[in-house]
Amino acid sequence: MDIFQVIRDRRSIRKYKDTPVEREKIDQVLDAARLAPSWKNMQCWRFLVLTDANKRARLLEAFPDGNPGKKAIAMAPVVIVACGNPAESDVENSIDYFVADVSIAFEHLCLAAHALGLGTCWMGWYDEARVKSSLGIPDSIRIVGMTPLGYPDQEPKARPRKELAEIAFFDVWP
């Protein structure tokens, strides 16, 4: 699949079939994440892959009931928790670059998943301390996001996007 088509057609998926995801495909999306660029090539990201139903169920306690993605986490056969180690990154201009590094790698993962016919949905609304506690993630590691991973059971339409002229400026800030 052409990279521009993958970018154009990727959607946030919140309904999944109960079909298991092949280990080969999980490895492929993780490898896509591994190849992302990072601050001084420090590669601060870590990915916890949850395939065990009990661990995924415990994770649900960290999501507020109002989070529309909570059902997706419950439904998907795989959940990937994207973490960063701040000690393997740095801060510049008051920006914690571990967040940028993990985000770039995580988006590589999401695009690769779509190219393989899998769905993802970036989740950021959860109680980080509860996630860490339920999964045994050390205090020194930060959770940047997580995604369900599985075969989509929906085909969401494209959401509106701002026009390029609204977000990109050449030579002069408007």
C-alpha positions, 0 to 999 in steps of 0.5 A: 500500500502506498504510504500516502494512501495509508496516511489518508485512509487511517482511522481511529477504530473503536470496534474490533472483531474477536479474530486473534492478531497473528504474532507476525503482524504484531512483530511487524508493527513493533518493528515499524515503531523501532525504526522511528527517529528519536532524540540523539538516537536514544530510542527511549520508547518501550512497548508493552504488548498485552494479549492476555485477557486478564491483563487487558481486563485489569487495564479497564479499571484505569479508564474513566467510564466516559472514555469512548475508547474504553469499549475498544480496549475491552473488545480488542484482542491486543492492547499496546502500551507505549511508554518512554524512559525520560532518562534516555531522552532530554529536555530542550526549550522546556520540551520533554523529548521522550514524549515526541520520540514515543509519539513518532514511534507510536504513529509509525506503529499505527500506520503500519497496522493500518497497512496490514489491515489492522485497526488502532486508536490512540488513547490518552485518557486514563489514570497513569498510576493505575495502569502502572500499578496493574501492569507492573510498570516502574515509576521511572517509566512514563506512559505516553499512550496506548492503543487497542490493536485488532481487525476492525469491525467498523469503517469510520468516515474521514473526519474534517481536516483544516485546509493546508493554508490554515496550518502551513505558512511560507516564509512569514507567520501570518 
